[in-house]
Amino acid sequence: MKMSALRGRMSPVAKMDPEWAITEIDAFLHVTAQVVPDTGPGVVYFGTVMRGPQTDATARAHVVEQILDRTLPGWRNGGPRTTRTTRGFATRLSAPRPRSRG
Protein backbone atom coordinates (compact mmCIF):
# COMPACT_ATOMS: atom_id res chain seq x y z
CA MET A 1 0.00 0.00 0.00
CA LYS A 2 1.08 3.50 -0.71
CA MET A 3 1.63 5.93 2.16
CA SER A 4 -1.19 8.18 0.91
CA ALA A 5 -3.62 5.27 1.24
CA LEU A 6 -2.48 4.61 4.81
CA ARG A 7 -2.88 8.23 5.93
CA GLY A 8 -6.65 8.01 5.97
CA ARG A 9 -6.55 4.92 8.18
CA MET A 10 -3.91 5.99 10.67
CA SER A 11 -4.80 8.12 13.64
CA PRO A 12 -2.22 10.78 14.52
CA VAL A 13 -2.78 10.08 18.24
CA ALA A 14 -3.27 6.55 19.47
CA LYS A 15 -6.17 5.92 21.83
CA MET A 16 -5.25 5.73 25.48
CA ASP A 17 -6.39 2.78 27.57
CA PRO A 18 -8.37 4.35 30.45
CA GLU A 19 -7.71 1.44 32.81
CA TRP A 20 -3.97 1.72 32.25
CA ALA A 21 -4.08 5.51 32.79
CA ILE A 22 -6.02 5.12 36.05
CA THR A 23 -3.58 2.46 37.25
CA GLU A 24 -0.61 4.74 36.51
CA ILE A 25 -2.21 7.70 38.29
CA ASP A 26 -3.07 5.53 41.31
CA ALA A 27 0.51 4.22 41.45
CA PHE A 28 1.84 7.80 41.36
CA LEU A 29 -0.50 8.85 44.15
CA HIS A 30 0.56 5.84 46.23
CA VAL A 31 4.28 6.54 45.82
CA THR A 32 3.93 10.27 46.57
CA ALA A 33 1.57 9.93 49.53
CA GLN A 34 2.80 11.53 52.72
CA VAL A 35 3.16 9.06 55.59
CA VAL A 36 4.60 9.02 59.08
CA PRO A 37 7.87 7.09 58.92
CA ASP A 38 8.11 3.79 60.75
CA THR A 39 10.46 4.46 63.65
CA GLY A 40 11.67 2.19 66.38
CA PRO A 41 10.43 2.18 69.95
CA GLY A 42 11.20 5.35 71.88
CA VAL A 43 11.81 7.38 68.71
CA VAL A 44 9.45 10.23 67.88
CA TYR A 45 9.31 11.75 64.41
CA PHE A 46 7.36 14.96 63.90
CA GLY A 47 6.24 15.29 60.32
CA THR A 48 5.74 13.11 57.28
CA VAL A 49 7.80 11.72 54.43
CA MET A 50 6.96 10.58 50.94
CA ARG A 51 6.01 6.89 50.90
CA GLY A 52 8.17 5.86 47.94
CA PRO A 53 11.68 6.65 46.78
CA GLN A 54 12.42 9.88 44.92
CA THR A 55 13.40 8.00 41.74
CA ASP A 56 10.04 6.17 41.59
CA ALA A 57 8.15 9.42 42.14
CA THR A 58 10.06 11.18 39.37
CA ALA A 59 9.55 8.35 36.89
CA ARG A 60 5.85 8.06 37.67
CA ALA A 61 5.42 11.85 37.53
CA HIS A 62 6.67 11.83 33.93
CA VAL A 63 4.08 9.21 32.92
CA VAL A 64 1.24 11.02 34.71
CA GLU A 65 2.23 14.31 33.06
CA GLN A 66 1.96 12.65 29.65
CA ILE A 67 -1.48 11.26 30.55
CA LEU A 68 -2.70 14.67 31.75
CA ASP A 69 -1.24 16.43 28.70
CA ARG A 70 -3.32 14.18 26.44
CA THR A 71 -6.52 14.16 28.48
CA LEU A 72 -6.63 17.66 30.02
CA PRO A 73 -4.90 20.13 27.69
CA GLY A 74 -3.90 23.26 29.56
CA TRP A 75 -3.82 21.63 33.00
CA ARG A 76 -0.31 22.95 33.68
CA ASN A 77 -0.92 26.61 33.10
CA GLY A 78 -4.44 27.14 34.35
CA GLY A 79 -6.12 26.69 30.98
CA PRO A 80 -9.88 26.70 30.59
CA ARG A 81 -10.26 23.06 31.65
CA THR A 82 -8.19 23.42 34.81
CA THR A 83 -10.05 22.62 38.01
CA ARG A 84 -9.14 22.65 41.65
CA THR A 85 -8.23 18.96 41.37
CA THR A 86 -5.87 19.42 38.40
CA ARG A 87 -4.18 22.37 40.12
CA GLY A 88 -3.51 20.02 43.04
CA PHE A 89 -2.07 17.47 40.63
CA ALA A 90 0.25 20.09 39.15
CA THR A 91 1.55 20.93 42.62
CA ARG A 92 2.01 17.29 43.52
CA LEU A 93 3.71 16.47 40.22
CA SER A 94 6.26 19.24 40.66
CA ALA A 95 7.08 18.30 44.26
CA PRO A 96 9.06 15.06 43.69
CA ARG A 97 11.44 16.65 41.17
CA PRO A 98 14.89 17.70 42.20
CA ARG A 99 15.18 21.45 42.01
CA SER A 100 17.58 22.88 39.45
CA ARG A 101 20.36 25.05 40.72
CA GLY A 102 20.51 28.30 38.85
N, CA, C and O atoms as a GROMACS GRO file, in nm:
protein
  408
    1MET      N    1   0.083  -0.119   0.000
    1MET     CA    2   0.000   0.000   0.000
    1MET      C    3   0.086   0.124   0.000
    1MET      O    4   0.193   0.128   0.061
    2LYS      N    5   0.038   0.223  -0.069
    2LYS     CA    6   0.108   0.350  -0.071
    2LYS      C    7   0.082   0.426   0.059
    2LYS      O    8  -0.019   0.405   0.126
    3MET      N    9   0.176   0.515   0.094
    3MET     CA   10   0.163   0.593   0.216
    3MET      C   11   0.038   0.679   0.214
    3MET      O   12  -0.026   0.697   0.318
    4SER      N   13   0.000   0.733   0.099
    4SER     CA   14  -0.119   0.818   0.091
    4SER      C   15  -0.245   0.738   0.125
    4SER      O   16  -0.340   0.793   0.181
    5ALA      N   17  -0.248   0.610   0.092
    5ALA     CA   18  -0.362   0.527   0.124
    5ALA      C   19  -0.367   0.497   0.273
    5ALA      O   20  -0.476   0.482   0.330
    6LEU      N   21  -0.253   0.489   0.338
    6LEU     CA   22  -0.248   0.461   0.481
    6LEU      C   23  -0.287   0.583   0.565
    6LEU      O   24  -0.338   0.567   0.676
    7ARG      N   25  -0.263   0.702   0.515
    7ARG     CA   26  -0.288   0.823   0.593
    7ARG      C   27  -0.432   0.832   0.640
    7ARG      O   28  -0.458   0.876   0.753
    8GLY      N   29  -0.525   0.793   0.559
    8GLY     CA   30  -0.665   0.801   0.597
    8GLY      C   31  -0.702   0.702   0.706
    8GLY      O   32  -0.801   0.722   0.777
    9ARG      N   33  -0.625   0.596   0.720
    9ARG     CA   34  -0.655   0.492   0.818
    9ARG      C   35  -0.580   0.509   0.949
    9ARG      O   36  -0.620   0.452   1.050
   10MET      N   37  -0.474   0.585   0.948
   10MET     CA   38  -0.391   0.599   1.067
   10MET      C   39  -0.434   0.721   1.148
   10MET      O   40  -0.454   0.829   1.093
   11SER      N   41  -0.447   0.702   1.275
   11SER     CA   42  -0.480   0.812   1.364
   11SER      C   43  -0.351   0.879   1.408
   11SER      O   44  -0.255   0.809   1.441
   12PRO      N   45  -0.345   1.012   1.410
   12PRO     CA   46  -0.222   1.078   1.452
   12PRO      C   47  -0.193   1.055   1.600
   12PRO      O   48  -0.077   1.059   1.642
   13VAL      N   49  -0.296   1.033   1.681
   13VAL     CA   50  -0.278   1.008   1.824
   13VAL      C   51  -0.346   0.876   1.857
   13VAL      O   52  -0.466   0.860   1.835
   14ALA      N   53  -0.270   0.784   1.910
   14ALA     CA   54  -0.327   0.655   1.947
   14ALA      C   55  -0.421   0.672   2.066
   14ALA      O   56  -0.402   0.761   2.149
   15LYS      N   57  -0.522   0.589   2.071
   15LYS     CA   58  -0.617   0.592   2.182
   15LYS      C   59  -0.546   0.548   2.310
   15LYS      O   60  -0.460   0.460   2.307
   16MET      N   61  -0.583   0.609   2.420
   16MET     CA   62  -0.525   0.573   2.548
   16MET      C   63  -0.619   0.476   2.620
   16MET      O   64  -0.740   0.495   2.621
   17ASP      N   65  -0.562   0.374   2.680
   17ASP     CA   66  -0.639   0.278   2.757
   17ASP      C   67  -0.672   0.341   2.893
   17ASP      O   68  -0.582   0.366   2.973
   18PRO      N   69  -0.801   0.368   2.920
   18PRO     CA   70  -0.837   0.435   3.045
   18PRO      C   71  -0.798   0.356   3.169
   18PRO      O   72  -0.758   0.416   3.270
   19GLU      N   73  -0.809   0.225   3.165
   19GLU     CA   74  -0.771   0.144   3.281
   19GLU      C   75  -0.622   0.156   3.312
   19GLU      O   76  -0.582   0.166   3.427
   20TRP      N   77  -0.541   0.156   3.207
   20TRP     CA   78  -0.397   0.173   3.225
   20TRP      C   79  -0.366   0.310   3.285
   20TRP      O   80  -0.286   0.322   3.377
   21ALA      N   81  -0.431   0.414   3.231
   21ALA     CA   82  -0.408   0.551   3.279
   21ALA      C   83  -0.446   0.563   3.427
   21ALA      O   84  -0.372   0.625   3.504
   22ILE      N   85  -0.558   0.507   3.465
   22ILE     CA   86  -0.602   0.512   3.605
   22ILE      C   87  -0.504   0.437   3.694
   22ILE      O   88  -0.472   0.483   3.804
   23THR      N   89  -0.456   0.323   3.648
   23THR     CA   90  -0.358   0.246   3.725
   23THR      C   91  -0.230   0.325   3.746
   23THR      O   92  -0.174   0.325   3.855
   24GLU      N   93  -0.184   0.394   3.641
   24GLU     CA   94  -0.061   0.474   3.650
   24GLU      C   95  -0.079   0.591   3.746
   24GLU      O   96   0.010   0.621   3.826
   25ILE      N   97  -0.194   0.658   3.739
   25ILE     CA   98  -0.221   0.770   3.829
   25ILE      C   99  -0.230   0.721   3.974
   25ILE      O  100  -0.176   0.785   4.064
   26ASP      N  101  -0.298   0.609   3.996
   26ASP     CA  102  -0.307   0.553   4.131
   26ASP      C  103  -0.170   0.517   4.186
   26ASP      O  104  -0.141   0.540   4.303
   27ALA      N  105  -0.085   0.460   4.101
   27ALA     CA  106   0.051   0.422   4.145
   27ALA      C  107   0.130   0.548   4.183
   27ALA      O  108   0.203   0.547   4.282
   28PHE      N  109   0.116   0.654   4.105
   28PHE     CA  110   0.184   0.780   4.136
   28PHE      C  111   0.135   0.835   4.270
   28PHE      O  112   0.216   0.878   4.353
   29LEU      N  113   0.005   0.834   4.290
   29LEU     CA  114  -0.050   0.885   4.415
   29LEU      C  115  -0.003   0.802   4.534
   29LEU      O  116   0.021   0.856   4.642
   30HIS      N  117   0.008   0.671   4.515
   30HIS     CA  118   0.056   0.584   4.623
   30HIS      C  119   0.201   0.615   4.659
   30HIS      O  120   0.235   0.626   4.776
   31VAL      N  121   0.286   0.629   4.558
   31VAL     CA  122   0.428   0.654   4.582
   31VAL      C  123   0.449   0.791   4.647
   31VAL      O  124   0.537   0.806   4.732
   32THR      N  125   0.371   0.890   4.608
   32THR     CA  126   0.393   1.027   4.657
   32THR      C  127   0.312   1.061   4.782
   32THR      O  128   0.321   1.173   4.832
   33ALA      N  129   0.236   0.967   4.832
   33ALA     CA  130   0.157   0.993   4.953
   33ALA      C  131   0.248   1.024   5.071
   33ALA      O  132   0.356   0.966   5.085
   34GLN      N  133   0.204   1.116   5.154
   34GLN     CA  134   0.280   1.153   5.272
   34GLN      C  135   0.241   1.061   5.387
   34GLN      O  136   0.123   1.047   5.419
   35VAL      N  137   0.340   0.999   5.449
   35VAL     CA  138   0.316   0.906   5.558
   35VAL      C  139   0.410   0.938   5.674
   35VAL      O  140   0.514   1.003   5.657
   36VAL      N  141   0.372   0.891   5.792
   36VAL     CA  142   0.460   0.902   5.908
   36VAL      C  143   0.560   0.787   5.899
   36VAL      O  144   0.520   0.671   5.885
   37PRO      N  145   0.689   0.816   5.906
   37PRO     CA  146   0.787   0.709   5.892
   37PRO      C  147   0.779   0.608   6.007
   37PRO      O  148   0.744   0.643   6.120
   38ASP      N  149   0.811   0.485   5.975
   38ASP     CA  150   0.811   0.379   6.075
   38ASP      C  151   0.940   0.391   6.155
   38ASP      O  152   1.049   0.364   6.103
   39THR      N  153   0.928   0.430   6.281
   39THR     CA  154   1.046   0.446   6.365
   39THR      C  155   1.045   0.338   6.473
   39THR      O  156   0.943   0.274   6.498
   40GLY      N  157   1.155   0.319   6.532
   40GLY     CA  158   1.167   0.218   6.638
   40GLY      C  159   1.105   0.267   6.768
   40GLY      O  160   1.061   0.382   6.777
   41PRO      N  161   1.100   0.180   6.867
   41PRO     CA  162   1.043   0.218   6.995
   41PRO      C  163   1.124   0.329   7.062
   41PRO      O  164   1.248   0.326   7.061
   42GLY      N  165   1.054   0.425   7.118
   42GLY     CA  166   1.120   0.535   7.188
   42GLY      C  167   1.165   0.647   7.096
   42GLY      O  168   1.224   0.744   7.143
   43VAL      N  169   1.141   0.635   6.967
   43VAL     CA  170   1.181   0.738   6.870
   43VAL      C  171   1.056   0.811   6.825
   43VAL      O  172   0.958   0.748   6.784
   44VAL      N  173   1.058   0.942   6.831
   44VAL     CA  174   0.945   1.023   6.788
   44VAL      C  175   0.988   1.102   6.665
   44VAL      O  176   1.094   1.163   6.663
   45TYR      N  177   0.903   1.101   6.564
   45TYR     CA  178   0.931   1.175   6.441
   45TYR      C  179   0.814   1.270   6.418
   45TYR      O  180   0.700   1.225   6.403
   46PHE      N  181   0.840   1.397   6.415
   46PHE     CA  182   0.736   1.496   6.390
   46PHE      C  183   0.738   1.532   6.242
   46PHE      O  184   0.834   1.590   6.193
   47GLY      N  185   0.633   1.498   6.174
   47GLY     CA  186   0.624   1.529   6.032
   47GLY      C  187   0.594   1.405   5.950
   47GLY      O  188   0.566   1.298   6.004
   48THR      N  189   0.600   1.422   5.820
   48THR     CA  190   0.574   1.311   5.728
   48THR      C  191   0.683   1.305   5.622
   48THR      O  192   0.759   1.400   5.603
   49VAL      N  193   0.687   1.192   5.555
   49VAL     CA  194   0.780   1.172   5.443
   49VAL      C  195   0.702   1.111   5.327
   49VAL      O  196   0.592   1.059   5.345
   50MET      N  197   0.759   1.120   5.209
   50MET     CA  198   0.696   1.058   5.094
   50MET      C  199   0.710   0.906   5.105
   50MET      O  200   0.816   0.856   5.142
   51ARG      N  201   0.603   0.834   5.074
   51ARG     CA  202   0.601   0.689   5.091
   51ARG      C  203   0.709   0.620   5.008
   51ARG      O  204   0.778   0.532   5.059
   52GLY      N  205   0.724   0.656   4.883
   52GLY     CA  206   0.817   0.586   4.794
   52GLY      C  207   0.946   0.662   4.773
   52GLY      O  208   0.958   0.778   4.815
   53PRO      N  209   1.041   0.598   4.707
   53PRO     CA  210   1.168   0.665   4.678
   53PRO      C  211   1.153   0.777   4.574
   53PRO      O  212   1.062   0.775   4.491
   54GLN      N  213   1.241   0.872   4.583
   54GLN     CA  214   1.242   0.988   4.492
   54GLN      C  215   1.247   0.945   4.345
   54GLN      O  216   1.179   1.004   4.261
   55THR      N  217   1.326   0.843   4.314
   55THR     CA  218   1.340   0.800   4.174
   55THR      C  219   1.208   0.745   4.120
   55THR      O  220   1.172   0.770   4.005
   56ASP      N  221   1.134   0.669   4.203
   56ASP     CA  222   1.004   0.617   4.159
   56ASP      C  223   0.906   0.731   4.136
   56ASP      O  224   0.831   0.731   4.038
   57ALA      N  225   0.906   0.829   4.226
   57ALA     CA  226   0.815   0.942   4.214
   57ALA      C  227   0.843   1.021   4.086
   57ALA      O  228   0.750   1.061   4.016
   58THR      N  229   0.969   1.043   4.057
   58THR     CA  230   1.006   1.118   3.937
   58THR      C  231   0.966   1.044   3.810
   58THR      O  232   0.913   1.104   3.717
   59ALA      N  233   0.991   0.914   3.806
   59ALA     CA  234   0.955   0.835   3.688
   59ALA      C  235   0.804   0.832   3.669
   59ALA      O  236   0.754   0.848   3.557
   60ARG      N  237   0.731   0.811   3.777
   60ARG     CA  238   0.585   0.806   3.767
   60ARG      C  239   0.527   0.943   3.734
   60ARG      O  240   0.426   0.952   3.664
   61ALA      N  241   0.589   1.050   3.783
   61ALA     CA  242   0.542   1.185   3.753
   61ALA      C  243   0.548   1.211   3.602
   61ALA      O  244   0.458   1.272   3.546
   62HIS      N  245   0.654   1.163   3.538
   62HIS     CA  246   0.667   1.183   3.393
   62HIS      C  247   0.551   1.116   3.318
   62HIS      O  248   0.494   1.175   3.227
   63VAL      N  249   0.518   0.995   3.358
   63VAL     CA  250   0.408   0.921   3.292
   63VAL      C  251   0.275   0.993   3.316
   63VAL      O  252   0.197   1.010   3.223
   64VAL      N  253   0.250   1.034   3.439
   64VAL     CA  254   0.124   1.102   3.471
   64VAL      C  255   0.114   1.235   3.397
   64VAL      O  256   0.006   1.272   3.352
   65GLU      N  257   0.224   1.306   3.383
   65GLU     CA  258   0.223   1.431   3.306
   65GLU      C  259   0.180   1.405   3.162
   65GLU      O  260   0.102   1.481   3.106
   66GLN      N  261   0.232   1.298   3.103
   66GLN     CA  262   0.196   1.265   2.965
   66GLN      C  263   0.047   1.232   2.955
   66GLN      O  264  -0.018   1.270   2.859
   67ILE      N  265  -0.005   1.160   3.053
   67ILE     CA  266  -0.148   1.126   3.055
   67ILE      C  267  -0.231   1.254   3.064
   67ILE      O  268  -0.326   1.273   2.988
   68LEU      N  269  -0.195   1.342   3.158
   68LEU     CA  270  -0.270   1.467   3.175
   68LEU      C  271  -0.258   1.558   3.053
   68LEU      O  272  -0.355   1.624   3.015
   69ASP      N  273  -0.142   1.561   2.991
   69ASP     CA  274  -0.125   1.643   2.870
   69ASP      C  275  -0.221   1.600   2.760
   69ASP      O  276  -0.273   1.683   2.686
   70ARG      N  277  -0.244   1.469   2.750
   70ARG     CA  278  -0.332   1.418   2.644
   70ARG      C  279  -0.479   1.427   2.680
   70ARG      O  280  -0.563   1.439   2.591
   71THR      N  281  -0.511   1.420   2.810
   71THR     CA  282  -0.652   1.416   2.848
   71THR      C  283  -0.706   1.550   2.896
   71THR      O  284  -0.825   1.576   2.883
   72LEU      N  285  -0.620   1.635   2.951
   72LEU     CA  286  -0.663   1.766   3.002
   72LEU      C  287  -0.569   1.875   2.951
   72LEU      O  288  -0.489   1.928   3.027
   73PRO      N  289  -0.579   1.909   2.822
   73PRO     CA  290  -0.491   2.013   2.769
   73PRO      C  291  -0.503   2.141   2.852
   73PRO      O  292  -0.613   2.182   2.887
   74GLY      N  293  -0.390   2.202   2.881
   74GLY     CA  294  -0.390   2.326   2.956
   74GLY      C  295  -0.389   2.308   3.106
   74GLY      O  296  -0.398   2.406   3.179
   75TRP      N  297  -0.378   2.185   3.155
   75TRP     CA  298  -0.382   2.163   3.300
   75TRP      C  299  -0.264   2.226   3.372
   75TRP      O  300  -0.276   2.263   3.489
   76ARG      N  301  -0.151   2.239   3.304
   76ARG     CA  302  -0.031   2.295   3.368
   76ARG      C  303  -0.041   2.445   3.395
   76ARG      O  304   0.004   2.493   3.499
   77ASN      N  305  -0.098   2.515   3.303
   77ASN     CA  306  -0.092   2.661   3.310
   77ASN      C  307  -0.226   2.726   3.339
   77ASN      O  308  -0.246   2.843   3.307
   78GLY      N  309  -0.317   2.653   3.398
   78GLY     CA  310  -0.444   2.714   3.435
   78GLY      C  311  -0.534   2.741   3.317
   78GLY      O  312  -0.609   2.838   3.317
   79GLY      N  313  -0.527   2.654   3.216
   79GLY     CA  314  -0.612   2.669   3.098
   79GLY      C  315  -0.758   2.657   3.133
   79GLY      O  316  -0.793   2.637   3.249
   80PRO      N  317  -0.844   2.668   3.035
   80PRO     CA  318  -0.988   2.670   3.059
   80PRO      C  319  -1.043   2.543   3.124
   80PRO      O  320  -1.147   2.548   3.189
   81ARG      N  321  -0.974   2.430   3.108
   81ARG     CA  322  -1.026   2.306   3.165
   81ARG      C  323  -0.961   2.272   3.299
   81ARG      O  324  -0.978   2.162   3.351
   82THR      N  325  -0.885   2.366   3.355
   82THR     CA  326  -0.819   2.342   3.481
   82THR      C  327  -0.921   2.354   3.595
   82THR      O  328  -1.000   2.448   3.599
   83THR      N  329  -0.916   2.260   3.685
   83THR     CA  330  -1.005   2.262   3.801
   83THR      C  331  -0.920   2.261   3.927
   83THR      O  332  -0.797   2.253   3.921
   84ARG      N  333  -0.986   2.269   4.038
   84ARG     CA  334  -0.914   2.265   4.165
   84ARG      C  335  -0.833   2.135   4.177
   84ARG      O  336  -0.721   2.135   4.228
   85THR      N  337  -0.890   2.025   4.130
   85THR     CA  338  -0.822   1.896   4.137
   85THR      C  339  -0.697   1.895   4.051
   85THR      O  340  -0.593   1.848   4.096
   86THR      N  341  -0.705   1.945   3.927
   86THR     CA  342  -0.587   1.942   3.840
   86THR      C  343  -0.480   2.038   3.889
   86THR      O  344  -0.362   2.013   3.867
   87ARG      N  345  -0.518   2.148   3.953
   87ARG     CA  346  -0.418   2.237   4.012
   87ARG      C  347  -0.343   2.164   4.123
   87ARG      O  348  -0.222   2.180   4.138
   88GLY      N  349  -0.415   2.082   4.200
   88GLY     CA  350  -0.351   2.002   4.304
   88GLY      C  351  -0.255   1.900   4.245
   88GLY      O  352  -0.148   1.876   4.300
   89PHE      N  353  -0.294   1.841   4.132
   89PHE     CA  354  -0.206   1.747   4.063
   89PHE      C  355  -0.079   1.816   4.018
   89PHE      O  356   0.030   1.761   4.033
   90ALA      N  357  -0.093   1.936   3.963
   90ALA     CA  358   0.025   2.009   3.916
   90ALA      C  359   0.122   2.034   4.030
   90ALA      O  360   0.243   2.021   4.013
   91THR      N  361   0.070   2.070   4.146
   91THR     CA  362   0.155   2.093   4.262
   91THR      C  363   0.223   1.964   4.304
   91THR      O  364   0.342   1.962   4.333
   92ARG      N  365   0.147   1.857   4.308
   92ARG     CA  366   0.201   1.729   4.352
   92ARG      C  367   0.303   1.674   4.252
   92ARG      O  368   0.402   1.612   4.292
   93LEU      N  369   0.278   1.696   4.124
   93LEU     CA  370   0.371   1.647   4.022
   93LEU      C  371   0.504   1.721   4.029
   93LEU      O  372   0.609   1.662   4.004
   94SER      N  373   0.501   1.849   4.063
   94SER     CA  374   0.626   1.924   4.066
   94SER      C  375   0.705   1.897   4.194
   94SER      O  376   0.826   1.919   4.196
   95ALA      N  377   0.641   1.850   4.298
   95ALA     CA  378   0.708   1.830   4.426
   95ALA      C  379   0.819   1.725   4.423
   95ALA      O  380   0.925   1.751   4.480
   96PRO      N  381   0.801   1.608   4.360
   96PRO     CA  382   0.906   1.506   4.369
   96PRO      C  383   1.031   1.535   4.287
   96PRO      O  384   1.129   1.463   4.300
   97ARG      N  385   1.029   1.638   4.203
   97ARG     CA  386   1.144   1.665   4.117
   97ARG      C  387   1.256   1.733   4.192
   97ARG      O  388   1.232   1.820   4.276
   98PRO      N  389   1.377   1.695   4.162
   98PRO     CA  390   1.489   1.770   4.220
   98PRO      C  391   1.489   1.910   4.164
   98PRO      O  392   1.464   1.930   4.045
   99ARG      N  393   1.518   2.005   4.246
   99ARG     CA  394   1.518   2.145   4.201
   99ARG      C  395   1.648   2.174   4.127
   99ARG      O  396   1.756   2.128   4.166
  100SER      N  397   1.636   2.251   4.020
  100SER     CA  398   1.758   2.288   3.945
  100SER      C  399   1.829   2.401   4.019
  100SER      O  400   1.766   2.486   4.083
  101ARG      N  401   1.958   2.400   4.009
  101ARG     CA  402   2.036   2.505   4.072
  101ARG      C  403   2.072   2.606   3.966
  101ARG      O  404   2.135   2.573   3.866
  102GLY      N  405   2.032   2.730   3.989
  102GLY     CA  406   2.051   2.830   3.885
  102GLY      C  407   2.142   2.937   3.915
  102GLY      O  408   2.163   3.025   3.833
   0.00000   0.00000   0.00000
